[in-house]
């Protein structure tokens, strides 16, 4: 029997290092970016040089659940497709755990937010 090429500890270490590096890049970029300073006049709305009151744009997003379902189910199908190519080296426990999370998130979307 062949040994897995990566252990769970190596995956966890890689995840933590990537998260730390991306956080440092974000904080460094936020620190170096120029700060915008606008007065109240700069933020107010003008029409032909005069102040105008425009009503706020109301956006109704009614089909967001279908978008979330698509993203969740599409990513799980891609994972299954790529994992089937490397089935001998894949850790099936982590793979099944991911599919369980996809299933639970689908069930949470079915009943959530209907109050």
C-alpha positions in Angstrom: 0.0 0.0 0.0 1.3 3.4 -0.9 1.5 6.3 1.5 -0.5 9.4 0.8 1.7 12.2 -0.7 0.5 14.8 1.8 -0.7 14.5 5.4 -3.5 16.4 7.1 -0.9 18.4 9.1 0.8 19.6 5.8 -2.6 20.7 4.4 -3.4 22.6 7.6 0.1 24.2 7.6 -0.3 25.2 4.0 -3.8 26.6 4.6 -2.6 28.7 7.6 0.4 30.0 5.7 -1.7 31.0 2.7 -4.3 32.7 5.0 -1.5 34.6 6.8 0.1 35.7 3.6 -3.1 36.9 2.0 -4.0 38.7 5.2 -0.6 40.5 5.3 -1.0 41.5 1.7 -4.4 42.9 2.4 -3.3 44.8 5.5 -0.2 46.1 3.8 -2.2 47.3 0.7 -4.8 49.0 2.9 -2.0 50.7 4.9 -0.3 52.0 1.7 -3.4 53.0 -0.2 -4.2 56.7 -0.4 -7.0 57.8 2.0 -9.9 59.6 0.4 -11.1 62.8 2.0 -14.4 64.1 0.8 -16.4 66.9 2.2 -20.2 66.9 2.6 -20.4 68.8 -0.7 -18.3 66.3 -2.5 -20.5 63.4 -1.4 -23.8 65.1 -2.1 -25.7 64.7 -5.4 -25.7 67.5 -8.0 -27.9 68.0 -11.1 -26.7 70.7 -13.5 -24.7 72.4 -10.8 -27.6 72.5 -8.2 -28.3 70.2 -5.3 -30.9 67.7 -6.1 -32.7 65.0 -4.0 -32.8 61.7 -5.8 -34.7 58.8 -4.2 -32.6 55.8 -3.2 -32.5 53.0 -5.7 -34.3 50.0 -4.2 -33.0 46.6 -5.4 -35.0 43.5 -4.8 -33.0 40.3 -5.1 -35.5 37.5 -5.2 -33.6 34.7 -6.9 -30.5 34.7 -4.7 -31.1 31.2 -3.4 -30.9 29.7 -6.9 -27.5 31.4 -7.3 -26.3 30.0 -4.0 -27.5 26.5 -4.9 -25.8 26.8 -8.3 -22.5 27.8 -6.7 -22.6 25.1 -4.1 -23.7 22.3 -6.4 -21.4 23.3 -9.2 -18.4 23.4 -7.0 -19.2 20.0 -5.6 -19.5 18.6 -9.1 -16.1 20.0 -10.1 -14.6 18.5 -6.9 -16.1 15.1 -7.7 -14.8 15.3 -11.3 -11.3 16.2 -10.3 -11.2 13.8 -7.4 -12.2 11.0 -9.6 -9.1 11.6 -11.8 -6.9 11.2 -8.8 -8.9 8.7 -6.8 -5.8 6.7 -5.6 -4.1 9.7 -4.0 -7.3 11.4 -2.6 -8.1 11.2 1.0 -11.7 9.8 0.9 -12.5 10.8 4.4 -11.9 14.5 3.6 -13.8 14.1 0.4 -16.8 12.6 2.1 -16.7 15.3 4.8 -16.8 18.0 2.1 -19.8 16.3 0.4 -21.5 16.1 3.8 -21.0 19.9 4.3 -22.5 20.5 0.8 -25.5 18.4 1.7 -26.0 20.2 5.1 -25.7 23.6 3.4 -28.3 22.7 0.9 -30.7 21.6 3.6 -30.0 24.9 5.5 -30.9 26.9 2.4 -34.2 25.0 2.0 -35.6 26.2 5.4 -33.6 29.3 6.3 -34.8 32.8 6.0 -38.5 32.1 5.7 -39.5 33.9 8.9 
